[in-house]
Structures are given as C-alpha cells and as structure tokens.
C-alpha cells in the first residue's frame, strides 16, 4: 500500500524537486570550440534538439547503436535545467536540479558512468517552521516523524492516507488511463485538499508540498497530475509513494553530487565531442519525404529523424512545417512551466549547525518558503539556499538584483537569525527570466490536460520524437526522469530507422 508514515510526513528536506547548491569549482565546457560557423550544413541519422540530460543520454545511446548524431543546444553549455551557478569566487553552487535518492536508478547509473561521486544531504538536528508570525523548531526524527508542530497534524495524516490510496490507482506513465482519471483531472489539488481537510495547518502543509515540489500554487495543477507525480516516485520494482517523494533521508533528497550535478552533463557532453553544437537555438523543423531539416542559428541539419528533448512549453517556440497534429500543438499551449528562483547565501561557516539546525525550513510568509543547507561536505563554509516560488518570484521578476537580494536575506534572517542577514556573498538563478527554460523546475498540467492531451507527450509526430523529464514514466520532473526519457527515445528512434 502507498501509505504515509509518521517518520516522513512533510519534512522540509523532502519538500523539493528542484534541488539546491553544491559549492565546488566546475570547468565550463569548451562551448566556443563547438559553435558552428555561420551557414554550416550538416547531415546525420538523427538530430537532437537540446543538450540537457535527456538529449545527451539519447545521443549516447544512439551513437552506441551505430547511428550518427548531431545535438543542437541553444545555450553555451550543456545541462539544461542542471546548472552550476557561479558564486563569484571561482566556485559554483547548484542553480538548478540537485538531489538523487532511492529508486532513481538511471541517473545513478549515469552518475557512476561519468565518475561523479555523491554524499549525504545535511540532515542532522532540527528543522525550522515559521507560520502565523511564530518561529518554532521540530525534530526530523521525533515521535511524530518530520511533522511540523501544527495543530493540523492529525487532519493532514488522514488526508494523506486518502491520497496514498488514490496514488495506488494511477498507472505510471499513463495517468489518463486511471479508472477515475476524468474525476481527478476535473479538479485542482487545491480543491481536493480543501474538500478533504478542515484545519488551516493541514491545508498549508499540502499547499507547501506542491509549492516546493513544483514551484506552483496548488490551485494551478490538476489533482491527477499531483497523483501521478507521486506515483512516479519509484521504479518497476518499487511503487511510487509520497514517502519517497518528499523525504530527505530514504527519499528523493537523500544525496547530493560532489562538484555539483552539472558535472554529469558536462562530462557526458565532453565524451560526445563535436556531436554537440552550442549557441545554436533551433528556429524551425521541416518534415517531408526526406526526413527532417532542422534550422538553427548558424547551422542546418538534415536527418532521418529528429528528437526534441525539451519541455513542452519551450518546444512550442519552434516553427514546425507542416504544422504538428492538433493534439501535440495544443498540448504545448497548455503545459506551462513552474515559477522559481534559487537564492544562495554564502557564509564563513554553516553557523546554524552550531545551533543544532539542519538548515531546512518551511515558511508561510516572505520571499522564501523552503530552505536547505547546501554547504560542501566538509562544512568548510556555509551555504544556505532558498526557493522563491510561484507568486513570490513573479512579483520579483522585474525587480532589481538588489531588491531580490534584500528580500532573500530578510527571509533568511527571519528563519535563522541575524547572522543569516550578512553573508560573504550571494547569488541567484532566476529561471523565469532564463530564455531557454522560461521557469522551472518542470512543466505542469492544469485540469483537463492529461485526460485531453496526455498521450501526445510521447507520441511521435512522423519523424519527430519527444524526450525530456516531462515525458518520463518514473521520476517525471527529476534528473532521473530526464535520463529515462533519453534512453526510451533512443530505443524508439533506433527501431524506427
């Protein structure tokens, strides 16, 4: 049964999919050397749009199968939403995805293949809970598990038990085939949570679960989408569960990557060599009897098949000729990104550990609603990371860097005291303002989208195939989901050639 144990109920460490920061130097890829001269014409068996984990994994597998491949990347780096954020002192912090945990087998295998080590996320001591103007502490392994000290604990437990039973009935990778798919996809998670709880505490904690995992309001996403997101938090041998999705220890946030997870796509792209072309945003994809012609800035590629390895929302910026089937075209109109920025404060020491704090916090007010300790494994300096999510980041999208910095430090100070207001330096990644992501951490399905357009997520459109974490069965929204999608689409394309 997909249950909800007291040991893991909404621990702050569990409430994120996007991940935070590892402080270490990361060499930039030799992007300039692989930028195609203007007017370059190339040909290959397969052209892949996007050098994130999905596109790079697909390229690796297709090349191993004997296919010729060209990968076109709009940015000057590989990795997509996996990004090493420069801290201004020669080191980096994870500006995008961060964590790896149990049953994330495919990213684990790729990480091992690339020779990147992992280490435990710091999770010793108490978490901070700030609600209704009051700051309190709670033990992550106390009698009530990781439940914050709120009067809505029992109410929350009952609601999540109901949710766990519903998760069991969602087919992984095909949530639109659930027996109650139409009913569940006709409402938001917000409306369901209000119908299945009475206390403001339980409702807040369910809202912050969605906020921290998806960088969205619970009113913005379909109940069916949230159910599948949890059902996907497993593998073929281990059913997905809320436990695994939201926990730090024994959950999706259990480990971090030495040197940052960006080391995985950087090393994989280096192995692929000249197959990867940077600074080449794709503008159009034309299909015909010859296959596909993909036109990017500075380069045109003729191929038998194309793989578009990017989120549905950003894929919608490409001009397809002839036009895509309506189901796919309208899916891309209806699958927006979450809204998120990651704010980082760097300190001489992780001073919160002296106070027996994990560095993890939940808050109902201020710019930041979730934090993590993202210090290096030896604790040689302190790094706090905070998520600025949904409405909070949209309010700050046009604000100056200094205004966002002030808002972030105000939140840190409220949660961790005055010392948190005076970091050595700060850094931030504002994903909503990043052209080739348009938000993060993952594409979202509002009500009616999965039942109306879900199969179009993966269904090829002639010689055009689709990849990206949004298309994965297990661990959709995570690095593991991106790798799985790349492996799946490589098999699909190889069989079609």
Order of alpha helices (4+ residues) and beta strands (2+ residues): beta-alpha-beta-beta-beta-alpha-beta-beta-beta-alpha-alpha-alpha-alpha-alpha-alpha-beta-alpha-beta-beta-beta-beta-alpha-beta-alpha-beta-beta-beta-beta-alpha-alpha-beta-alpha-beta-alpha
